[in-house]
Amino acid sequence: MSVRPEKTLSLTRISEIDFANKTEKDLHDLFSKVLNDGMHGLCFSAYEEGQKPGHVLSEDQIRRRMKIIAPYTKWIRSFSCIEGNELIPKIAKEFGIKTLVGAWLGTDSEMNEKEIAGLIELANDGFVDIAAVGNEVLYREDLTEEELLDTILRVKEAIPHIPVGYVDAYYEFAARPKITEACDVILANCYPFWECCHADYSLMYMKEMFYQAVYAGGGDKHVIITETGWPSEGEDYKGALPSHENALKYFLNTQIWSKEEDIDIFYFTSFDESWKVGSEGDVGAYWGIWDKNENLKF
């Protein structure tokens, strides 16, 4: 989640797809076509009902979910390298899927060291195509910029053969030039929903987010959208409305833009996870393309 405070929008309406005359069946048929054509990437959500971070993931549950998504994506993104999460990139490779593997960093230095060691080991064993050192650490203020920078540089030194980056909200890369410079790739989370964007303007606004990250990197660094999505249920968020229809349309616009302009996007997320309600409110549980029971939602 990357809520940007005090952000206002001043955008004209734009839509890449003309939805005006499409029936519900038309939308679902288009979804099937786009899904079967394949995505660049998916964020991999592995926690089953009743589980949350801290629970150890089993090989069986990871393998079962990987089998579901494998026909539809070239890449997966994982968020941790401990508690069974280290199995995700290993199993992904069995399915021929490339991996963006993250070490989850927080306020617990001992856990951070375990995550970093796990990431380095996975990379050196050939299971990592891109390494992400932390996710929204600066946004949450879990580490200082200098602490994060030192960690990024340490990982880069340990795995010089692997591109290394840091994941955060797109606007952080302009605000943190030292971090941006240290990254081989810019890994930007782009959520029009969390910036109170009306669904009709969401694709245009995501493009604006993306190009801000491109500009922050001086145009020389590859920018990957590491998270974007739209919830299918939940309460209105200051004008951003979760709904089955809006989530479906956002997915379609995102994937078609990704293909047409060759933008690397990891869609958030593969499966609904109930534990995410917490600080995100009730929408947190409904970002998946598949529901919590692993049924396709659209």
RACOR-V675860 format. One record per helix or strand. SS is the DSSP state (h for helix, s for strand). FROM is the first residue (numbers start at 0). TO is the last residue. If there is no record, write none. Layout:
# RACOR-V675860
ss->SS from->FROM to->TO
ss->SS from->FROM to->TO
This chain:
# RACOR-V675860
ss->h from->23 to->36
ss->s from->38 to->42
ss->h from->58 to->71
ss->s from->72 to->77
ss->h from->85 to->93
ss->s from->97 to->102
ss->h from->108 to->123
ss->s from->129 to->134
ss->h from->136 to->139
ss->h from->144 to->157
ss->s from->162 to->168
ss->h from->171 to->174
ss->h from->176 to->181
ss->s from->184 to->188
ss->h from->192 to->194
ss->h from->198 to->215
ss->s from->221 to->227
ss->s from->236 to->236
ss->s from->239 to->239
ss->h from->243 to->260
ss->s from->264 to->266
ss->s from->270 to->270
ss->h from->273 to->284
ss->s from->289 to->289
ss->s from->295 to->295
